[in-house]
Amino acid sequence: MSGKFVERKNNAGYSKPDGPKREAILDLAKYQDQQVRVEFAGGRVVTGILKGYDQLMNLVLEEVKEYIRDPEDDTELTDRTRDLGLVVFGDNVILLPQTNQLIGLYSIIRDKSTKRGDFVFYSDRIIRLLVEEGLNLLPVEECTIQCHGGNEYKGSKFLGKICGVSIIRAGESMEMGLRDCCRSVRIGKILIQRDEKTATPKLFYEKLPEDISDRYVFLLDPMLATGGSAMMAVEVLLSRGVKMDRIFFLNLLAAPEGIKAFNDKYPDVKIITGGIDEKLDENKYIVPGLGDFGDRYYCI
């Protein structure tokens, strides 16, 4: 079975995948526990065993393999693949294109021998890519610009205001990447700590812009493991009047279990991640992961 997600324009002028048709959903039932091939807008192609799906055509695949692009021609796919394990694909789970450059950056920050200076530098490069992808998803409207020489240019401008909300401490490492792209952006903070014995989160502190309910929110936390901290942070945002579909959760690395738990509870929140790893281990740490991000980013 092979499927393709296509794009359409919404009233705000930005692209999003077409919603599923009932016939397509019914058709998926025939391929439960079978090998499927999925093609995404932008040319990404994966194969895997279909384990589940919902009415929004979010797919749960096991034994996922992604076809690698030709290093000499980024528009072409090779016969080579890389294993992704268990993955949840859907309209609101956005994985950065796995280009040779991005894989190279992750190879550096995953390496336990990488020194702190290099870890910070290359992590910052990935964070910038995540922010740019988040900005790509914001609504825009068409506008006409007056250029030099009396010429006109038909362009676009963003609608609405944004802010960042970092989950202390590791999430603060992503604030500069947001500021690099959005000057004078307002940033709030939420302190949530995980009980190492139960792996459950506890809220300690929040400081958010007063008008946050009128803004698009970039929720910043570099790791999505169980999803507990992120889900508690979303609850704080919702309690302050932020609409679910205005929240963009940016992270460098995610576990399939965390994606599924988060997406099941908050299907309208967009998850933007740079990498999806194999699984969580018995201690709820991401495998293969990259270690404790906060320690590696802030500690010498």
N, C-alpha and C positions, 0 to 999 in steps of 0.2 A: 504494500500500500504506500502511496506517495501523496503528500499533501503540500500545498503552498499557501502561505499567508500573503495577501496582497494589501496594498495601501489605498486609502481614500482620504480626501480632504474633509475636515469638519468645518463648522461655521466659523471657528476661530482662525482657520487658515493653515493648520498644521496637520501633518499626516498621522494616521493611526491605522492599525490593521483592521480590515473589514470584519464586521461581526459575523459569527457563524450562521449558516443556514441550517434549518432543522434537518434537511436531508443529509447534510454532512455529519451532524451529530449522530443520527441514526446509523449512518454508514460506519462510524468508528466502532460501534459495538461488534462488528464482524471481525475486527482486528485485535480484540483484547488478547493479550499475552502472545502476540505475534510481532515479528520484525516489521518495523515501519521506517519509511524514509520521509523526512520533513525538510522542506525548503522554505527559508524565510526571506522576507524582503531584504534586499541587500546582498543576496547570493549565498548566505550561510546555509550549509547542508549538514544534517546529522541523521544518523540511523540509531535505532534502539528498539527495545521490547516495550510495547504499549501496555502499561499497568493500570492506567486510569485517566479520566478526563471529566470535565464538567460542562455545564451549559454554555460557558464562555469560551469553550475550546482550549482551556488550559490543559496541557498534556503532562502526564507523569510517565517518564521513560526510564527503563533500566538498561544497563550495559550499553550506554550511549557512546557512540563514536562520532567525532566531528572530522570532516574532511579538511585537510590543511591546504591553504592557498599556495600557489606557485610563487616562490620568492622573487622570480624575475618578472612575473605578471600577476599582480594582486587580484585581477578579475577572473583568473582561471584557478580551478581546483585540481589538485593532484590526486593520485590514488592512495596517498598516505593519509593515515588517520591518527587521532589521539583519543585516548579513553577519558570519558567524563564521569563514568559510573551512573549513579541515579540523578536525574535532572528533572526539574519542573519547568516546563515552558509555558508561557502564556503572554497575553497582551501586556500585562503589567509587570513582567519579569524581563528586564532588559539587560542582556549580557553584552559588554563591549566586544566589537569584532576582534577575534583572536588572531591578530596580525603577528608577523614575525617580530615586529618592534615590541608589541605588548608582551608577548611570551618572553622576549629577552629581558624586559624590565622585571617581570615576575621571577625569572631565573635568578636575578641578582638579589632581590629582597628576600627570596626564600632561602638563599644560601646562608647557613648558620655562620660561615666565616666572613660574611660581609661586614665591614666596619660600619659604625654608627653613621658617620658622615655620608657614606655612599647609600646606606639604607634610607636616610632622610631624603637625600637628593632624588633617588629614583622612585621612592614612595610619593614624593611631591609631584613628580611627573605623571604618575598614574592618577593621583587625586585630581589634577587639572583636567585630565581626560574625562573623568567621571562628572566633574562639574560642567564641562562643555556639553556632555551628552544630556545632562539634566536640563541645561538651558535650551537645547534643541527641542525639548518636549513642551516648552512653555507656549501658550497661545500667542499668536501675532495677528496683526491686521496690515493690509496693504497700505502703502503711502507713496507719495510722489515727492522726490527730492530735487531741488534745484541745484544743478552742478555749475562749475565754472564754464564760461563760454556760452551761457544761456541754454545749456542742455538740461534735459530732465532724466531722472532715473527712477524707475518703478521698483521700490524696495518694500521693506516691511519694518514694523516696530513692535516691540513687546507690549503686551497688555497686562496690566496689573503690577503689583509690587511683590518682591520676594524678600525672604529673610532666611538666615541659616539658624539651625538649632543643633548644637553639638552635645553629644552624650559624654560627659566628663569621665575619664581623662583623655582616653585615646581619641575620641571624636574631635577634640580641640586641635589635633594635628591636621585636620582637614579644613580648618577655618581660613588659613592663608591662601589655599587654593581657590576658595570661594571669593576671597577679597581680591585676588589677582584678576579674576574675571569680572567682578561686580564691585566697582568702587563705592565706598561708603555704605556697603550692605550692612543691615542690622543683624546682630547675631545674639541668640539666646542660649541658655545653658540648662541642662538637666543632669543631675547627679544621680545615677542609679548604680548600685553595686550588687554583684552576684555573690550569693552565699555559696562558698566553695564546696560545702557538704551537700547541699540540696540542689545546687545549680539554679535556684530561683532568685529573681531580682527583687530589690527593695529600693523604693524612692526615698532620697534624702534631701534633695534641693531642686528648685526650679526658679529660673529668672528669664522671663520671656517678654518680647515687645508687647505693649498694651494693645496695639492694633493687629496682633498676629492673626486674628480671625479674618482679616481682609487681605491676607498675603498668601502667596505660594510659599511653602516651607520646604527647604532642603534639610532633611534630617541626616546628621553626620555621625557615622560610627564605622570604623574601618573593618570590623569583623561581624559577620552574622553567623553565629553558631547555633544555639538553641532558639534564638529569636526572642527570648524572654525580656531582655533589657529594651530592645527596640519596640516590642509590643507595649510595654509599660509606658515608654516615651510617647507612643502614638496615643495612648489613652489620655495622657496629660494634654496633648495637643487638641484632641477631640473635646475634652472638657473645657478648653478655652475657646471653643467655637470654630476651630479650623475644620474645613470640609475634607473628608477623606481623600477625594480625588485631587486635592491641592497639595498633598504630601508626597514628596519624592525622597525615598530612603537610599542614600548613597553609601556604598561600602566597597572595600577593595577585594574582599574574599568572603564567600558564603558557602555554607554547608547545605546540601539538599534538604536535610531534615528541617533546618531553620527556615529555608525558603518556603517549604510546604506549610509549616505551622503558621508562619506570618501571612502567607497568601491566603490560607484558609480563613483566617480571622479578619483580615483587612484586604479583601480582593481588589479594592479600588485604589489602594496605595501602590505607587510604582516603585519597584525595587530596581535600582541601577547598580550593577556590580561589575567588577573587572574580571572576576574568576569564580568558578563554581568547583569546589573540591569534591573528593570522593565521598566523605562521610564524617560523622563524629565518632570519636573513640569512646571507651567506657567512662572516661572522665569528662565527656562532653566537649572535648577539644577538636578543632578541625584537623582532618587528616588529608593530605600531608601538611597543609598549613604553612605558617611562616614564623611560628613562635608567638610570644606575647608582643603584640604590635606596640602597645604603649611603652613597655620597658625598652624595646629596641629603638623606638623613636626618640624617647626623652632621656634615657639613661646612658651614661658613658660606658 
